[in-house]
Structures are given as C-alpha cells and as structure tokens.
Amino acid sequence: MNSHRSSQICCSLLLFFGFSQPVFIEIPQSSGNATVGQSVLLSVSYKFNRSFYHPLSIQWNFSETPDLLTIYTVTNCSVSAKGIPTHCSGHNYTHLAYQGRTVFFPENASLLLQNLQLNDSGVYSITFKVPQQTRHITLTVSEPHFNRGNAGSSK
C-alpha cells in the first residue's frame, strides 16, 4: 500500500509541474490603429519559466485567411537569468502574400507589418506551441486623412 501511495504522490507532482506554463506571453496592447501605407508593430514579449524548450514553434495567423501568415521555429536561443530569450536563431516561413511586407523578431515574437492595406484590418493571432498558447491583437487600418485646409484656394 505504501508504494501505491508514493506512486500517487509522484504522479500528482508530475501533473502539477506539467500544467505550469513553460512560456509566459505578454501582449502590451490587444488592439491598434494604423493608416494605409504605414507600418505597425504587433508587439509581443515572452520569457521562459524554466530552461529553453527547443524547437519552439511560434506562428502568426490572420483571421481573414486560413493560411499561416508566418511561422518561426526557434532552434537555438540564449536565455537570461530572468528567462528572457536573446540571440535566437531558427527557420522562418512567410506566406507568399506577406513576403517582403513582414519582419519577425524571434527574441520577442513581435511582428512588423509594412505597407499596410485596408484588407490588413482584422484579428491577428500568435500561437506558441509549448504547450499551445494563443493571444490575439485586433488591427484597424484606415485611409489617411488629409488636411485640405487652403488647398485649391486662390488669391
């Protein structure tokens, strides 16, 4: 009976540690506004609660399309004493429609969207696969507003 009780304790400890998230993800702003033609940074930060889990898969999706916007697989990363990743390297895949318009930053998982278009408005999701955790950022892109002030007036 004693060995049965110790195996229950062991399994309970494994379940407890297994459910603690190995990665802490923070989204400073869950929504943002931008103008056509500009760039916007979808800002994210993350840190490890324990040692670096590799490979670490980080993917960005856009609600308006079923395809992945970009996926980055971190294969190597230095981690500070506070769990903050630095000097990360890995492999990146960007969907054809976004090639040349996005920059992914593996050290903080932020995504820079360049040359914005109206159809870039929507919900962007970032997913970490350790275990799976997803966060969302809503982006609204609008036409630029021009100050017409004295345009067209003549003396």
N, C-alpha and C positions, 0 to 999 in steps of 0.2 A: 504494500500500500504506500509505503514511503517513496519508492521510486516513481509510482504513478503521480503522486503529489508533486515531486520535483520536476517531472516532465510537464505537468500543467503550468507550473511557475515559469519554466523555460519557454514554453510556447506563448504564454501571456506576455513575457518580456519581448519576445520576437515580434509579436503583433503590435505592442506598444511602440517599439522602435521603428517598425515597418511603416506605421502610419504617420510618423513625423515627416514633414516635407523636407527633402534634401536641398531644395532651392526655394529661397524667399524672393518673390517677384513684387516689384512696386511700379505702379503707373501713376506718375505725379498728376496728370490731367486725363480724365476719361473722355474729354471731348475737346475739339479745337475748330477754329475757323481759319480759312485761308482764301486767297484770291487766285483766279486763273493765271497761269504763267509763273507763279511764285513757287517756292519750295516750302515744305513743312517737315518738321522733325516729329515723328511719333515716338515720344520719349518713354523709355523703359529703363529700369535698373534691376539687377538681380545679384544675389550673393548666395554662396553655398553655406548650409548649416553644418556640413561636415566636409570631407575631402571632395575634390573634383570628381564628378561622375562622367566618364567618357565611354563612348562618344555621347555627347549631349546634342540632341536634335532640337532646334528652335525653328519654328515655322510661322510665317505671317500669311494670313488669308484675308481676302477681301469679300465682303458679303455679297457683292454684286456678281461674282463669278465663282463657279465651282472649283476652279483650278487654284493651286497654291500660288501665291504672289511670289514668295521666296522661301527657301528652306536653307538653313545653315547647319552643318554638322560640325560641332566643335570637337576636334580630335586631340588638342593639346592646349592647356591653359595653366598659367601660374596663378596661384591663389594667395592673397594676402592673409595675414593673421586674422583679419575680420571677415574672411570668406569672400572678399571682392575679387572677381576674376581680372587678370591683367595678362597682356601678351598672349592673346588667344590666336590659335590658327585652326584652320579646318577647310571644309569644302562648301561652296555656295552654289545653289541653283536658283536662277531667277527666271520666272515665266517670260516668254518671248515678248509679250505685250508691255512688260515693265523694264526690259533690258535697256540700260542707258538712262533710266529715269529713277533708279533706286540705288541707295547705298546702305548696306547693312553694317552695323558696328557690333562685332562679336563680344567686346568687353562689357557692353551694357545692354545689348539686344535691341537698341533703338533702330528705327528705320527712317531714312531721309527719302522723302518723295519729292522729285523735282519736276519742273514744268507741268504744274497741276492743270487738270482739265475739269470741266464741270462734272463729268461722269466719274471722277475720283471721289465724289461725295459718297459717304456710306460708313459702314462699321468695319473696322479693321480688327482682326483677332490675332493675338500672338499666343502660341502654344509651346510650352516646354514639355518634353517627353521624359520626365524623371520623377515620379510618375506624372502622368498628363495633368497639366495645369494650364488653364486658358484665361486670358484677360482681354478686354475689349476697349477700343478707342473709337469714338464717333467723330468723323471729319465732315465738315460742311465747306464746300468750295463754292465761291460766288464770283460773279462777274466783277471786274474792277469798277469802282465808282470814280468818274472823272468830275472834277470841279470845272464846270463850264463858265463860271464867273463872267468874265468880259469877253469870252470867245465870240467872235462874229460881230462885235460892236465896232462901228467906225466913227471917226470924228469928222 
